[in-house]
Amino acid sequence: MRTWTPNRLMTRLSALAAIAPALPGCSSQFLANQTEDRTGNIEVVFINNTPYRAVLSMGSFDSLDRNPPGPVQFQQLRIEGFTTTAVGNFPCRRVFAIATPELLRRVLDTDTDQSAGFDIDAFNDVVHFSAAPADSELATAPTAGTAAPREVRLGVDFSCADRLFFTLQEDPSAPGGFRIDYTVILDTLPGGQ
């Protein structure tokens, strides 16, 4: 059995990085996502700059852990209009997603939807914006519109120890009338690079 010393592993990774652009289907972004260290946590903040309640599911996971599907750190939110969430912590994984089909599939494949507190009304493939009263049966319905899902990737869009900001905006030109903007503050957690 071959053992991999740190030097040998770094030599192999450097060689792969050098030839990756020439390999069909192997982009530098994919390589960055797969080789970035994923130790520690990320912080996540949502800013709702709309007058409507936003209803969404989000999570962090490793997208290539498929057989069996790897764990997902999953949360759901109802964010009232013109508010900012408290800082949330997630384990640093290869993908952080909001309402993407891959996130929803991972939740179902790992039975995360069987967890206490799961909100079926927030489990959607888009972000819902509701103008209905919070105590009505339409509180989570997209009465004002929707925003497309959003995904950011480790090594491409963020690194471990970063704080990720997702700003919810009205945008008549976007499908559904809303969009999710993204910004990052680097290395906000202790131990960041």
C-alpha positions in Angstrom: 0.0 0.0 0.0 1.3 3.4 -1.0 1.6 6.1 1.7 1.2 9.7 0.8 3.6 12.1 2.6 2.6 15.7 2.7 5.4 16.6 0.2 4.3 13.9 -2.2 0.6 14.9 -1.9 1.5 18.6 -2.5 3.6 17.6 -5.6 0.6 15.6 -7.0 -1.8 18.5 -6.3 0.6 21.0 -7.9 0.8 18.8 -11.0 -2.9 18.5 -11.2 -3.3 22.3 -10.8 -0.9 22.8 -13.7 -2.7 20.5 -16.1 -6.3 21.1 -15.0 -7.0 23.9 -17.5 -6.0 21.5 -20.4 -8.4 18.8 -19.2 -11.8 18.9 -20.8 -14.4 19.8 -18.2 -11.9 20.5 -15.4 -12.0 24.2 -14.7 -9.8 26.2 -12.4 -12.9 27.0 -10.3 -13.6 23.3 -9.8 -10.0 22.7 -8.8 -10.1 25.6 -6.4 -13.3 24.3 -4.8 -11.9 20.8 -4.4 -8.5 21.7 -3.0 -9.4 24.6 -0.6 -9.0 23.6 3.1 -12.5 23.1 4.7 -11.6 23.3 8.3 -13.7 25.4 10.7 -16.9 27.4 10.2 -18.4 30.1 8.2 -20.8 32.8 9.4 -23.9 33.7 7.5 -26.1 36.9 7.6 -29.3 37.7 5.7 -30.4 41.3 5.1 -33.9 41.6 3.9 -34.1 45.0 2.1 -37.7 44.4 1.0 -41.0 45.2 2.8 -42.0 41.5 2.5 -41.3 38.4 4.6 -38.7 36.1 3.0 -39.1 32.4 3.5 -36.2 30.1 2.6 -34.2 27.0 3.2 -30.3 27.0 3.3 -27.5 24.7 4.0 -23.8 23.7 3.7 -22.7 20.4 2.3 -20.0 18.7 0.2 -21.6 18.3 -3.3 -19.4 15.3 -4.3 -20.3 13.2 -1.3 -23.1 11.4 -3.1 -22.9 7.6 -2.5 -24.1 7.6 0.2 -25.1 11.2 0.4 -23.0 13.1 2.9 -24.5 15.2 5.7 -26.0 18.6 5.2 -26.1 21.3 7.8 -29.6 22.7 7.2 -31.6 25.7 8.4 -34.9 27.4 7.5 -35.8 31.0 8.0 -38.7 33.4 7.9 -37.2 36.9 7.7 -39.5 39.8 8.2 -39.2 42.8 5.9 -36.5 45.4 6.5 -34.7 43.2 9.0 -31.3 41.6 9.4 -30.8 38.1 10.9 -28.4 37.3 13.7 -25.1 35.8 12.6 -25.5 32.1 11.9 -22.7 29.5 12.0 -22.3 26.7 9.6 -19.6 24.1 9.3 -17.3 25.0 6.4 -18.2 22.7 3.4 -17.7 22.9 -0.3 -21.1 24.5 -1.0 -23.4 26.9 0.7 -26.8 26.9 -1.0 -30.1 28.7 -0.7 -33.1 26.9 -2.2 -31.1 25.0 -4.8 -32.4 21.7 -6.2 -29.2 20.0 -5.0 -29.7 21.2 -1.5 -33.3 20.1 -1.5 -32.3 16.7 -2.9 -29.6 16.3 -0.2 -32.1 17.1 2.6 -34.5 14.4 1.3 -31.7 11.9 0.7 -30.3 12.2 4.2 -33.8 12.3 5.9 -33.0 15.8 7.2 -36.7 16.6 6.5 -37.6 14.2 9.3 -35.8 16.4 11.9 -37.7 18.3 14.6 -38.7 21.8 13.6 -38.6 21.1 9.8 -40.8 23.7 8.1 -42.5 22.2 5.0 -43.7 25.6 4.0 -40.2 26.9 3.8 -38.9 23.9 1.7 -39.0 25.4 -1.7 -36.8 25.6 -4.8 -37.0 29.4 -4.8 -37.1 32.0 -2.0 -40.7 33.1 -1.3 -41.7 36.7 -0.5 -45.0 37.1 1.2 -47.1 40.2 1.8 -49.6 38.3 3.9 -49.9 38.7 7.7 -47.5 36.5 9.7 -50.3 34.6 11.3 -52.3 33.9 8.1 -52.2 30.7 6.1 -50.6 32.6 3.3 -47.7 33.7 5.5 -45.2 31.6 3.5 -46.9 31.8 0.1 -45.1 33.8 -2.6 -47.8 36.5 -2.7 -45.3 39.2 -3.5 -42.9 37.1 -5.7 -39.9 34.9 -5.6 -36.1 35.0 -6.0 -34.0 32.4 -7.8 -31.8 30.0 -5.7 -28.2 31.0 -4.9 -25.1 28.9 -4.4 -21.6 30.0 -3.4 -18.5 27.7 -3.4 -15.6 27.2 -1.2 -12.3 28.3 -2.8 -14.2 30.3 -5.4 -16.6 32.6 -3.5 -15.5 32.2 0.1 -13.0 30.4 2.4 -13.4 29.0 5.8 -13.6 31.6 8.6 -15.4 34.1 6.3 -18.7 35.9 7.0 -21.1 35.6 4.1 -23.8 38.2 3.5 -26.9 37.6 1.4 -29.0 40.6 0.7 -32.6 40.2 -0.5 -33.6 42.9 -3.0 -36.7 43.7 -5.1 -35.7 43.6 -8.8 -38.5 43.9 -11.4 -36.1 42.7 -14.0 -35.3 39.4 -12.2 -37.4 36.3 -12.6 -40.0 36.4 -9.8 -39.3 40.1 -9.1 -36.6 39.6 -6.5 -32.9 38.7 -6.3 -30.2 37.6 -3.8 -27.0 39.6 -3.8 -23.9 38.2 -2.2 -20.8 39.8 -0.5 -18.2 38.3 1.8 -16.0 39.7 4.6 -12.8 37.6 4.7 -11.4 35.9 7.8 -13.8 37.1 10.5 -13.5 34.0 12.6 -10.4 33.2 14.7 -8.0 30.9 12.9 -8.7 32.3 9.5 -5.9 32.4 6.9 
